[in-house]
Amino acid sequence: MARKLSTLVVFGAILCSLLQHVSMAQQTHVVGDTLAWTVPNGGAASYSTWAVGKTFVIGDVLVFNFRTGSHSVAEVSKGAFDSCNTSSPISISTNGPTNITLTSIGSHYYLCTFPSHCTLGQKLAINVSGSASPAPQPSPATPPTTTPVMAPAPSVSVAPATAPAPTSVGQTYIVGDNLGWSVPTSGPNTYQRWANDKSFKVGDTLVFNFVNGTHNVAMVSKASFDSCNTTSPINTISNGPARIRLTNSGEHYYMCTFPRHCSLGQKLAINVTGTDVTAPTPSTASTPSSPTVPSSDSPVNSRPAPSASAPSLALAAVPLTFLSFALMKLLN
């Protein structure tokens, strides 16, 4: 009996050691969380803000979520990171999603090698320590001076008292959904593909999500839309997010008037059906005190994200099983 008690004490000590090992197992960090690995609307501050407050240690895994052919992830030197030099990466992966296991302490620098992606903010700098104690993050080449602007949830537009109310409550569409209103990296027809399966009606609202100073949204004629002529827009909104209520049936054309943005695919054409109503000129959205989002809306970051820190139990699974089996044999 004494021998069995001694054996139980020894196995208990081993099990405690294994459980402590599990608690210190590597973490999996999904870079950017729901933003994923893309050209961020908020610039380089988006990824540096994501990294602030996180602890990266040897054995942790970085997951870069992107679609193969749209982006890449390369580890580079600090000099290449600061200047967005993509010519001599330490390593590079072009297949998404990419998992990178951190194997050495110190500063690590990552960027996308696609043209202009790094300069537009698709870059990440982290500091890796040898233990789970917090480690300071390296500063990016140009420290952000402001917190990235996040688009507030849209509210339902209400017609003024002088306007006849529509026969039904309109839908609110977030243009491009998670992409927002930006220069698309997946081709010039990105926004048309987004609109293809949707039915736009008078009374519906379009929400163009963008950061002030980086884009705008202009309503233009068909001829201007086809030729990307930005000289004579019907109406232009420069403050994001911009909300435009559809008050007339027929074809509607929108684009960004920033240089080359339209020619690179930042343009949208839709067809609106229904009865025309009188409504005020579209204006920028103001942040509501208690926003109400219709059930049909999709917020900008609607895609569920995997856990940013998921402990791995794989290292402890085999020895735990073996010890359980051995303990049963000894006690029988």
N, C-alpha and C positions, 0 to 999 in steps of 0.2 A: 504493500500500500504506500509506504514511504517512497519507494522508487517511482511509483506512478505520479505522486505529488511533485517530486523533484522534476520529473519529465514535463509535467504541466507547466511548472514555473519557467523552465528553459524555453518551451514553445511559446509561452506568453511573451517572454522578452523578445523573441525573434519576431513575433507578429507585431509587437509595438514598433520595432525598428522598421519593419516593412511599411506599416501605416504612415510612419513619419516620412519615409522615402516617397510614398505616394503623394503626400501633401506638398512635397517640394518638387514634384514632377514638372516637366516643361509645360509652358502655357502656349496656346495658339492664339495669335493676334491677327484678326482680319483687318488688313490695312484700310483705313478710311471707314470701316464699318459699312453702313448702307451706301456711302458714297462710292465704294469700291475703288478700283485703280483706273482713273480716267483724267481727262483735263478738267480741273475743278473750276466752277464759276467763281469761287472766292480766291483764286490765285494760290500761290505757294503757302499762304497762311492756313489753308484748309488742312494740309497734311501735318504741318508743324503743330497746329492746334490739337489735332488728333493725338499726336505723340506725347504732348505735355501731360505729366502726371502718371504716365505708364512706366513700368519697370521692365526692362528687357534684360534677360540673363542668358548665359550659355545654355543651349538645349531648347530654348524657345523657338517657335516656328512662326514666320511671317507668311500670311496668305495674301497674295496679290490677285484679286478677282478682276479679270478682264476677258474680253472675247478675242480669241486668236485671230490675228490679222488686223486688229484695231489698235493694239498697243504692244509694248514690250516692257520688260523690267531688267535693268542692268545695274550691277554694283560697280561703282566708280570711285576714283580718288576724290579727296576734298577739292583739289584744284579743278577737276573736271565737273564736279557737282556745282561749284560756285559759278563757273563760266558756261555751264550746260554744254560741255564738250563731249560728244558722243562717239568720238573716233577710236578711242582705246579703252573700252570697258574692261574691268577685271573679270566679269562674267556677264552673260546675258541669256535671257530666256524669252522666247517669242510665243510660247504656248500658254494659254490661260486655262484655268487659274494656275499660278505658279506658287509652289511652297518652297520657302527658303529657311533652312535650319541655321540658327546662329551658333557658330562654332568657335568664335574668338571674341575676346573682350575689346573694348575701345569703340571709337566712332565708326559707323557704317553709313554709306551714302548710296541711295538708289534713285534712278530716274528712268523716264521713258525715252527711247532713242528716236521715236518718230519725229519728223520735222516740226519744230516750234512747240512740241508738247511740254518739254522741260521749261522753256522760257514762259509758258503760260501757267506754270505751277505744278506740273506733274512730277514732283520730286519729293523725296523723304530722307531726312537725316535722323539717326537714332544713336544712342549710346548704350553699349552692352556691358554689363558687369558680370563678375564671376559668381555672385550670390544673389539672393532674393532681396537684398537691401536696396532702397531707392538710389538711382543714379541720375545725375543731371543730364539733360538732353543737350546735344550740340546745337549751337545757333545756326540757322540757315544763312546763306550768303547775304541776303537782305532781310533783316528781321522785320516782321510785320509790325506796322504801327497801329493797326486797328483790328478788331475782331471781325472775321469774315461775316458778311451780311447774310443772314438766313431769311429766306422768303417767308413771311407770315402766312398763316392759313387764310385762304380766301373766304370772304363772307358773301352772302347772297345779296345781289344788288336789288335795291327797292326803287321802283319807279316813283317819280315825284307826283304830288297830288293832282297836278294838271294833266298828267298823262293817263290814258286809259290803261287799265291793268290787263296783262295778257290773260288768255283763257286758261293757261296752266302754268305751274311753276317751272321756270326754265332750268336747264341743266347747266352745271359749271364744269368746263373742260380745262384741265391744266395742260397747256400746249407742250407736247413732247413728253408728258408725264415726268419720269425721273430725269430725263435729259435736260429739262428746262428749256429756256430760249437762249441758244448759243450757237456757235459755229459747229455743226455736227461733224464728227470724225468718221461716221459710217456712210458717207456719200451724200450727194446733193439732193437725193429723193427721200431723205430721212423723214422730214415733216409730212410729205405727201403720203408716205406709207402709214404714218400715225393717223392721218385723217381719213384714210380709205374706208375703214369699217365703221365710221361714225356718221350719225344723222344730225346735222345742225339745223336748229329751228329758230325762228324769231322769238326772242325772250331768253335764249341761252346766253351764257357768258364765257368768254375766252380769258384765261389768265396766263399772261406771259411772264414767267419767272426769270429775272436777270438781276445782276448787281449793277447799281448806278455807275455810270462812267465806262462800262464795258460793252454795253449794247443799247439799242433802243428798238422800238417797234413803230413802223410807219404803215398807214393804210395808203395804198397806191392804186393806180389804174392798171388794167391788164397789160397795156403796152409797157408801162414802166416796170411791172413785175417780170414780164418776159425778157426785157433787156437789162434788168437790174439798174434802171435809171433812177437815181436818188435825188434829182434836182427839184422835182415838183410833187412832193407827197400830198395827199389829201389831208392827212393829219399825222402828227408824230408825237409819241410819248417817250420821254427820256428817263423817267423815274420808274424803277421796278419795285415790286411786281406791278405790271400794268393790267388793268381789268377792262375789257371791252365788251359791252353788251350788244348783242346782235339785234338791231331794230329794223333791218330791211332784208327782204328776201333777194335771192340772186347770188351772183358770184362776188366774193370778197377776197382781196389780195393784201398780204402783209409781208414785210421784209425788214431787215435791219439795214440802216443807211451807213453804218461804219464801213470804211474802205474794204472792199473785197468780201465782206461778210455775206452779202447776197449771192455773189458768184460762187462762193464756197458752199452754198446750200442753206443759208439761214433765211428761208422764205417759205410762206405757206399760202396756199389757195384753197378755199372751201366754198361749198355751195349751200346756201341757206334757204330753207323752205318755210312757208307759213305766211301769215298776214302781217303787213308792215304796221308798226306802232310808233308813236311819237315818244322820243326819249332824249335825254340830254347828251351832249357830246361826250364820248368816252374819256375817262380821266384815270389818273393813277390811283392805286388802291391805298387806303389808309388802314392802319392796324386797328382792328376792332377790339373793344374792351372785353367782349365775350363772344369770340367768333363762333359762328354756327356753320358747319359744313354739311351740305346735303349728303345723303347716303350714297349717291352715285359718284361723289368726288373721289379723286385719288390724290392724297397729299404728295408733295414732291418727293419725300423719302418714304414711300409706301411699302417698298419691298422689304419683307422681314429679313433681318440679318442674322447670320450665325453668331453664336456667342463669341465675344471678343477675347475671352480667356477661358479655355476649356482644358482642365487638367487631364493629362493622359494617364490611364491606368494600365496600359499595356505592359509596362516594365514590371509591375507587381503581380500580374495575373497568374503567371506560371508558378513562381515560388509559393504563392498562397495556396494554390491547388495542391501542390506537392506536399506541403506541410500538413494540410488538412487530412490528406490520405495517410500520411505517416502517423499522425496522432491517433487516428482511428485504429490502425493496426496495433499500436502499442497498448491501447486501452482495452482491446479485446482479449 
